[in-house]
Amino acid sequence: AVVSTQSTGSEGVYKISSWADFINAHVVVGPGIIKGLESVAQGQALILIAQMSASGNLCTPEYTQTAVSMAQDNNKFVCGFICTESVTDDHRFLNFVPGVNISSSNDSLGQQWVSPSEAVLKGADVIIVGWGIYKLVDTAETARIYKEQGFRAYLDSVTV
């Protein structure tokens, strides 16, 4: 019930279901999170967080496998995973790889970054870039560089 009211805005401040194209969620709370979000989705798809790019995170291999199993059981709503590497051979799901950065490999807080080409080699269908873009002055040009490097890595991976 909580996830439903927060997502629709009847009790939450963000009204996620009114503007988001995708919703992401941890599976630590169990399969109810998927059912709750699906019940209020307005055309969105769900991305399950199966792995994280920060060192010391609590996403164990068992947690990751649980996320994959839940996705397979709910494949009409779940479209993929936030993951540091491909977590399944099931091509119904996309791999969204976080922690992509072209100018650094880690920080003092344990974040571990990979380059766009490393992310693609690990199975990324989509690269997630945060700090690597918005911490710089020319965000549009930086985003273009990431796009070009990611696409070049993709082309290299399919023309082997």
N, C-alpha and C positions, 0 to 999 in steps of 0.2 A: 504494500500500500504506500509506503513512504516513497519508494522510487517512482511510482506512478504519479503521485501528487507533486513531487519535485520536478519531474520531467515536463509535466503539462503546465506548470506554473500556478496551479490552484493554491499551492502552499510554498512553492519554491520561487526564488528570485530570478533564476536564469531562463526559465521557460524553454528548455533545451529543444523540446519537440517542435517548437514553432520556427526554429531557424537552422538547426544542425542538419547536415547531409548524412553524417555518420555519428554514431554514439559509441563510446568505448566503455568497457566495464571489466573489473576484476571478477574472477569466478570464485574468489575466496568466500563469498557469501552464499554460494550454492546456485543451483539452477533457477531458483526463484528470481534472481536478478534478470535473467534472460526473459522469462515469462512476463515479468513486470514491465520491462522496457518495451517488449513487443506489444503489450496491450495498449500502450500509449503512442507508439511510433506512428508517424504520419508520412510514411514512405522511406524513412531512414533504414539503414542497415546497421548491424551491430558488429563492432570489432572487439574481440576478446583480448585482454592483456594476458599473454602467455609467458612472456619473458620481459626483462627490463635491462637497460644498458648500464645501470649504476652498479658498481662493485658492492658485494655484500647483500644484494637484494634477496628477498625470500622466495623468489620464483624457482622452486626446486624442479628437477625433472618430473617428479610425480605431479606437481602443480600444473606444469606445462601439459602433461598427458591428460590431466583432468580437463583442462581448457579445450584440448583437441576433441575429446570425447563429447563434451557438452556442445561444441560446435557441430559435430557430426549429427547429434541428436536434434539440432535446431537449425539445420542448414538452409532453411527458407528465409531465415532472419539474419543469421550470422554470416558475414561475408569474408571474415579473415581474422588475422591475429596481429597484434603488436608483438614482435618477436625479434630477437637478435640474430636469428638464423631460421631457415625454413623448419617448421615444426611438423609438417605432414606432407605426404606425397599426393594428397587429395587436391586436385586442381580446381575444385569448387571454391577454394579459399585463397585469398590474397595474403601475402606476407608484407606487413608494414614495418620496416626496420627503423627504429629510432636511434638517436645518438649519432647522426651523421654530421661530420664537421671536417672541412678541408684544411683547417689551419691548426688543429690541435688533436691530441690523442687522449688526453685525460685532464682532469682538474683536481684541485685540492679537496674536493668533496666526494671523490670517487666516481664521478661520471666518466664513462669510457666511450670515446668516440671512434667512429670508423669513417673512412673516406667513402664517397659515393661508389667507387669501384669495388671496395671491400664489401659494402652492403649488398651490391648486386651479386657478387660472388657467393655471398651467404644465403642468397635466395630472395632478395628483396624484389617485390613487385612495385612497391612504393617506398621511397626514402622519406624519413621524417627528419627535417632540419629545423632546429629552433634557434639556439644561441648563435650558430654559425651565420645566420642571416640577420636576426634582429638586433644583435649587439654591434653591428657595423653601421656606418653612416649611410652608404649607398645601398639600401636594402634591395632595390629593384635590380641593380647590376649584379649584386651578390647572388640573388635568387636565380638570375639568368645563368650565372656560372655553374651553380649547382645543377640546374636543369640540363645544361650541356654536358657536364661531367657524368651525370647519372644516365643520360640517354646514350652517350658514347660507351659507357660501361655495359649498358644493355645490349647495344649493337655488337660489341665485342663478344658478349656471352652467347649470342645466337648465331654468330658467323664463324664459329670454331670449326 
